[in-house]
Amino acid sequence: MSTLTTSMQRLVRPFSQRDYALLASAMVASTFASGMWAVAMVYQVRALGGGPMELSVVATVNSVGLLALVLVGGIAADRYSSRRIVIGIQALYLLVMSGTAVLSLTGAVQLWHLSVTGFFAGAGAAFFYPAYSALLPRMLPGEQLLAANGLEGTVRPVVQTALGPMAAGFLVALISPAHAILGVALCHLTALAVLQFIRRRPEYDTAAPEDEQGQPGILTQLREGVGYTMRTSWLRWTLLFSAVSVFSFIGPFEVLLPFIVSDQLHGDATLFGYALAFFGIGSAAGSLLIASSRFPRRYLSLMTACWCLGTLPLALVGYVDAAWMLFAILVVFGLTDAAGMVIWGTLLQRRVPKHLLGRISSLDFFVSLALMPVSMAVAGPLSQLLSLQAIFIFAGVISPVFGIIAWKAGKFAKDELANPLDTPDPVAELENG
């Protein structure tokens, strides 16, 4: 059996589990809807006469909904049925997007309606993704989680940043923004319909263990999740590393990269779109590469190395003088970032106790997102004090420096050897007869 065949078998093996195939299909439909909404929302705001300020308000409200409720979403995933949560969130999405589409089709929609819709879109994600993360290890055996997370990491950038926006753009250009919003609602209807076929099993509804007085309170559960994080060295140091890393590069990447394209490469929005596309290609390739492999024995070290080495090319962004150089940097950055994320998601699902997984996933989400708006707010003013070259050098080298500190302080090498996760590979066993 060839290596390629073995890799493909690893990738598709999770789909032999009927309930996972249904859950993954619903996730793709929901992600497609998210990509469509990003474009439909922009052109609906513009159709109402809104400009950058109004668009910023709607986008910010979406982030507020996500950030404000993601910790609550993690507690809910551990406290209640994860299966019911993902179904309920799709029902909420369907209701909100359908209402917005009706308002838009009838000409009654206003900017505040879009802000409310944006808030619910963010709030829904705050509940959906912790529940989705908690549900996966209850559906799949441990050796299949890497492939499942890798496939998600491959599909998400393609669907959310390419296919969904393309579909919405086509509908906006051909008919109207209202019909693109209607398309968003239909995607959520599809996801909701698919989720109905997931079987009702007790393990899908496992909540936090109850004590003699019943289920612990919400604050108690939150303290339990934070306490576990603080006691677990590899988890604590990875989250600290993630916070510092995101703060160092997300602002320059999101805010200043367009100026690199326009001022240094003399490009327009089309060239910037190509740059983001190459980042997405790298992300999909990195996810697919890890997903088609066995779980690495040195998983903490490899994950840290991906995130450290992957940001180093960003230090060269300020010196590029040709588009292909920027594209190459972004492919490497996307590939290593996604490869590390697939390992990280699988690691959480395999080493965190299942009754804590929703809370830990939401803490991971919260820590990663908390400094994003700060980084983006700082990037603009910082560019008035420092050159773009200096800022991108900072963005490129901070992650490697702090990654080494985290690797040593968290004793990652010792921990990964003491807790091996490279379980026997069923595909390899079949290959060997």
C-alpha positions as a printed Julia matrix, in Angstrom:
433×3 Matrix{Float64}:
   0.0    0.0    0.0
   1.48   3.38  -1.03
   2.14   6.23   1.38
  -0.4    8.37  -0.46
  -3.08   5.69  -0.11
  -2.31   5.3    3.59
  -2.57   9.06   4.11
  -5.89   9.22   2.28
  -7.26   6.38   4.39
  -6.31   8.27   7.55
  -8.08  11.37   6.25
 -11.37   9.69   5.38
 -11.47   7.19   8.26
 -13.46   9.5   10.62
 -16.26   9.61   8.04
 -16.93   5.95   8.68
 -18.58   7.21  11.87
 -22.05   8.24  10.72
 -22.66  10.85  13.4
 -19.32  12.55  12.79
 -20.03  12.72   9.06
 -23.31  14.48   9.85
 -21.66  16.86  12.33
 -18.85  17.7    9.89
 -21.33  18.34   7.08
 -23.31  20.71   9.3
 -20.09  22.48  10.29
 -19.2   23.02   6.62
 -22.65  24.45   5.89
 -22.45  26.76   8.91
 -18.93  27.89   8.0
 -20.06  28.56   4.43
 -22.86  30.72   5.85
 -20.35  32.65   7.97
 -18.28  33.41   4.88
 -21.37  34.57   3.03
 -22.47  36.82   5.88
 -19.09  38.6    5.94
 -19.7   39.85   2.39
 -23.5   40.22   2.52
 -23.22  42.37   5.64
 -20.71  44.74   4.02
 -22.84  45.38   0.96
 -26.06  45.64   2.95
 -24.44  48.36   5.07
 -23.32  50.14   1.9
 -26.78  49.78   0.35
 -28.13  51.68   3.38
 -25.68  54.49   2.73
 -23.28  53.46   5.47
 -19.55  54.09   5.29
 -16.46  52.81   7.1
 -17.73  54.02  10.49
 -21.05  52.19  10.23
 -19.34  49.08   8.9
 -16.88  49.18  11.79
 -19.75  49.34  14.3
 -21.47  46.26  12.86
 -18.19  44.3   12.72
 -17.23  45.33  16.25
 -20.59  44.27  17.67
 -19.98  40.81  16.19
 -16.65  40.58  18.04
 -18.25  41.82  21.24
 -20.87  39.07  21.09
 -18.17  36.44  20.65
 -15.74  37.71  23.26
 -18.38  38.51  25.89
 -19.99  35.08  25.82
 -17.29  32.59  24.87
 -16.53  31.66  28.5
 -20.24  31.15  29.15
 -20.36  29.02  26.01
 -17.6   26.8   27.36
 -19.4   26.31  30.65
 -22.61  25.47  28.79
 -20.79  22.85  26.69
 -19.7   21.06  29.87
 -22.93  21.64  31.77
 -25.5   20.7   29.16
 -25.86  18.5   26.09
 -23.32  19.49  23.42
 -25.52  17.92  20.77
 -28.48  20.04  21.8
 -26.33  23.17  21.9
 -25.08  22.83  18.31
 -28.64  22.15  17.15
 -30.02  25.07  19.17
 -27.41  27.49  17.83
 -28.2   26.58  14.24
 -31.88  27.15  15.01
 -30.98  30.58  16.44
 -28.88  31.41  13.37
 -31.77  30.39  11.11
 -34.26  32.55  13.01
 -32.02  35.64  13.12
 -30.79  35.43   9.52
 -34.29  34.7    8.18
 -35.66  37.72  10.02
 -32.88  39.92   8.68
 -33.45  38.61   5.15
 -37.18  39.39   5.37
 -36.45  42.91   6.63
 -33.96  43.42   3.81
 -36.22  42.01   1.1
 -39.08  44.27   2.21
 -36.85  47.35   2.45
 -37.41  47.71   6.2
 -33.89  46.82   7.37
 -31.9   49.43   9.27
 -28.33  49.58  10.52
 -29.33  48.69  14.05
 -30.97  45.5   12.74
 -27.64  44.49  11.19
 -25.86  45.27  14.46
 -28.25  43.01  16.38
 -27.75  40.28  13.77
 -23.99  40.68  14.04
 -24.14  40.38  17.81
 -26.14  37.14  17.61
 -23.75  35.8   14.96
 -20.82  36.33  17.35
 -22.75  35.07  20.36
 -23.77  31.94  18.48
 -20.15  31.19  17.6
 -19.27  31.59  21.3
 -21.56  28.63  22.08
 -21.23  26.58  18.89
 -17.47  26.0   18.75
 -16.86  24.95  22.39
 -19.78  22.52  22.06
 -18.44  21.25  18.72
 -14.97  20.73  20.25
 -16.46  18.9   23.24
 -18.6   16.69  21.01
 -15.83  15.43  18.7
 -13.99  13.19  21.24
 -17.33  11.71  22.28
 -17.97  10.66  18.68
 -14.53   9.56  17.53
 -11.76   7.36  18.95
  -8.57   9.2   19.91
  -6.54   8.09  16.89
  -9.06   9.68  14.5
  -9.2   13.12  16.12
  -6.09  14.39  14.32
  -7.64  13.69  10.93
 -10.94  15.28  11.97
  -9.27  18.45  13.22
  -7.01  18.57  10.18
  -9.92  18.28   7.79
 -11.69  21.1    9.61
  -8.53  23.2    9.39
  -8.34  22.45   5.66
 -11.98  23.13   4.88
 -12.46  26.25   7.01
 -10.13  28.66   5.14
 -11.38  27.41   1.78
 -15.07  27.62   2.66
 -15.08  30.66   4.95
 -12.6   32.9    3.15
 -13.11  31.81  -0.45
 -16.23  29.85  -1.43
 -18.7   31.52   0.95
 -17.63  35.09   0.09
 -17.58  34.21  -3.61
 -21.15  32.9   -3.46
 -22.35  35.98  -1.57
 -20.54  38.29  -3.97
 -22.2   36.55  -6.91
 -25.68  36.94  -5.36
 -25.06  40.59  -4.46
 -23.89  41.41  -7.98
 -26.62  39.38  -9.7
 -29.6   40.25  -7.51
 -29.12  42.11  -4.18
 -27.55  41.93  -0.69
 -30.94  40.81   0.63
 -30.79  37.64  -1.46
 -27.26  36.95  -0.2
 -28.58  37.16   3.39
 -31.37  34.79   2.37
 -28.63  32.43   1.14
 -27.02  32.63   4.59
 -30.32  31.59   6.18
 -30.69  28.66   3.77
 -27.2   27.42   4.69
 -28.17  27.41   8.36
 -31.41  25.63   7.48
 -29.34  22.94   5.77
 -27.04  22.61   8.79
 -30.01  22.37  11.16
 -31.69  19.7    9.02
 -28.5   17.59   8.9
 -27.96  17.82  12.67
 -31.41  16.35  13.3
 -30.13  12.97  12.09
 -27.4   12.7   14.75
 -28.43   9.94  17.09
 -29.37  10.66  20.69
 -26.69   8.93  22.71
 -25.91   9.4   26.42
 -22.21  10.03  25.74
 -23.11  13.0   23.51
 -25.03  14.56  26.4
 -22.43  14.01  29.1
 -22.27  17.07  31.31
 -20.04  17.95  34.24
 -20.11  15.33  37.0
 -22.55  16.16  39.75
 -21.74  16.12  43.42
 -24.11  15.05  46.16
 -25.82  18.45  46.14
 -26.4   18.29  42.4
 -24.65  20.01  39.54
 -22.12  22.66  40.65
 -22.86  26.33  40.04
 -21.66  28.27  37.02
 -18.99  30.18  38.96
 -17.78  26.95  40.53
 -17.44  25.39  37.1
 -15.59  28.43  35.79
 -13.16  28.29  38.74
 -12.68  24.58  38.1
 -11.72  25.24  34.49
  -9.36  28.09  35.37
  -7.89  26.04  38.23
  -7.19  23.09  35.94
  -5.49  25.43  33.46
  -3.28  27.0   36.13
  -2.28  23.58  37.53
  -1.48  22.08  34.12
   1.92  23.33  33.03
   1.77  22.53  29.29
  -1.7   24.1   29.04
  -0.86  27.21  31.07
   2.34  27.98  29.17
   0.81  27.31  25.75
  -2.02  29.74  26.46
   0.45  32.38  27.68
   2.56  31.81  24.57
  -0.55  32.08  22.39
  -1.61  35.38  23.98
   1.82  36.95  23.47
   2.15  35.58  19.95
  -1.28  36.77  18.8
  -0.66  40.22  20.26
   2.67  40.5   18.46
   1.57  39.61  14.93
  -2.2   39.98  14.5
  -2.19  43.79  14.45
   0.56  44.11  11.83
  -0.98  41.3    9.8
  -4.54  42.67   9.82
  -3.89  46.43   9.83
  -0.5   47.07   8.23
  -0.23  44.36   5.57
  -2.45  46.33   3.14
   0.04  49.22   3.35
   2.9   46.86   2.47
   0.91  45.88  -0.62
   0.09  49.46  -1.63
   3.23  51.38  -0.59
   6.0   48.84  -1.27
   4.49  46.68  -3.99
   2.32  49.41  -5.55
  -0.55  46.94  -5.67
  -4.31  47.36  -5.37
  -7.09  45.45  -3.63
  -6.73  42.62  -6.12
  -3.13  42.01  -5.13
  -4.07  42.16  -1.47
  -6.78  39.58  -2.14
  -4.2   37.32  -3.78
  -1.95  37.72  -0.73
  -4.72  36.56   1.6
  -5.5   33.71  -0.79
  -1.92  32.44  -0.55
  -2.17  32.58   3.24
  -5.34  30.48   2.96
  -3.62  28.03   0.62
  -0.81  27.62   3.13
  -3.31  27.08   5.96
  -5.17  24.41   4.03
  -1.91  22.66   3.09
  -0.62  22.69   6.67
  -3.86  21.27   8.02
  -3.97  18.57   5.35
  -0.33  17.62   5.93
  -0.84  17.04   9.66
  -4.24  15.42   9.21
  -2.84  12.79   6.85
  -0.06  11.81   9.26
   0.1    9.94  12.54
  -0.03  12.01  15.7
   3.58  13.11  16.37
   5.4   11.64  19.36
   6.98  15.03  20.12
   3.67  16.8   19.77
   4.32  19.75  22.14
   7.74  20.41  20.66
   6.52  20.18  17.06
   3.54  22.44  17.78
   5.78  25.05  19.42
   8.32  24.82  16.61
   5.61  25.4   14.0
   4.36  28.52  15.74
   7.88  29.82  16.45
   9.51  29.2   13.08
   6.37  30.12  11.15
   6.37  33.75  12.29
  10.07  34.31  11.53
   9.44  35.03   7.82
   7.16  37.91   8.89
  10.34  39.77   9.85
  11.08  40.01   6.12
   7.7   41.43   5.11
   8.91  45.02   5.43
  11.67  44.35   2.88
   9.76  42.59   0.08
   9.93  44.25  -3.33
   8.08  41.66  -5.39
   4.66  40.07  -4.99
   6.01  36.52  -5.16
   8.17  37.18  -2.1
   5.15  38.24  -0.05
   3.15  35.26  -1.32
   5.93  32.84  -0.29
   6.12  34.36   3.2
   2.37  34.1    3.68
   2.25  30.5    2.45
   4.88  29.51   5.03
   3.11  31.5    7.75
  -0.27  29.94   6.95
   1.12  26.41   6.68
   2.94  26.45  10.02
   0.17  28.28  11.87
  -2.45  25.77  10.73
  -0.22  22.75  11.39
   0.29  23.91  14.97
  -3.43  24.57  15.4
  -4.4   21.06  14.28
  -1.99  19.52  16.77
  -3.23  21.87  19.5
  -6.92  21.12  18.92
  -6.28  17.39  18.95
  -4.09  17.68  22.04
  -6.88  19.41  23.97
  -9.39  16.75  22.98
  -7.08  13.89  23.99
  -5.53  15.17  27.22
  -8.14  17.43  28.79
 -10.8   15.52  30.8
 -13.97  15.37  28.75
 -16.1   17.04  31.4
 -13.75  20.07  31.26
 -13.18  20.24  27.52
 -15.84  22.86  26.75
 -14.49  25.24  29.38
 -10.85  24.75  28.38
 -11.71  25.24  24.7
 -13.52  28.47  25.52
 -10.61  29.67  27.7
  -8.3   28.97  24.76
 -10.65  30.94  22.51
 -10.89  33.8   25.01
  -7.15  34.09  25.65
  -6.4   33.98  21.93
  -9.01  36.62  21.11
  -8.69  38.93  24.11
  -5.6   40.78  22.86
  -6.58  40.83  19.18
  -8.45  44.16  19.32
  -5.67  45.66  21.46
  -3.04  44.58  18.93
  -5.05  46.02  16.05
  -5.68  49.24  17.95
  -1.96  49.66  18.7
  -0.69  48.8   15.21
  -1.92  52.0   13.55
  -0.47  54.51  16.04
   2.74  52.46  16.28
   3.25  52.86  12.54
   3.49  56.62  13.12
   6.41  56.09  15.5
   8.26  53.17  13.89
   8.87  52.03  10.33
   6.88  49.15   8.9
  10.14  47.23   8.66
  10.76  47.56  12.39
   7.19  46.6   13.3
   7.24  43.44  11.18
  10.63  42.47  12.6
   9.06  42.72  16.04
   6.08  40.64  14.85
   8.38  37.97  13.45
  10.8   37.48  16.36
   8.6   37.8   19.47
   6.95  34.4   18.97
  10.23  32.45  18.64
  11.69  34.15  21.71
   8.67  33.6   23.94
   8.05  30.16  22.42
  11.46  28.99  23.62
  10.71  30.41  27.07
   7.36  28.57  27.18
   8.9   25.33  25.91
  11.54  25.37  28.65
   9.37  26.72  31.49
   6.53  24.34  30.69
   8.96  21.39  30.4
   7.28  20.38  27.16
   9.93  17.82  26.16
   9.65  15.97  29.46
   5.86  16.16  29.51
   5.3   14.79  26.0
   7.54  11.8   26.68
   5.74  11.08  29.95
   2.33  11.31  28.22
   2.65   9.66  24.78
  -0.3   10.05  22.43
   1.07   8.18  19.41
  -1.43   5.33  19.73
  -1.38   2.36  17.31
  -2.48   3.42  13.83
  -5.32   1.18  12.49
  -4.39   2.12   8.89
  -0.78   1.07   9.41
  -1.91  -2.16  11.04
  -4.06  -2.96   8.01
  -1.14  -2.15   5.73
   1.1   -4.52   7.63
  -1.46  -7.27   7.46
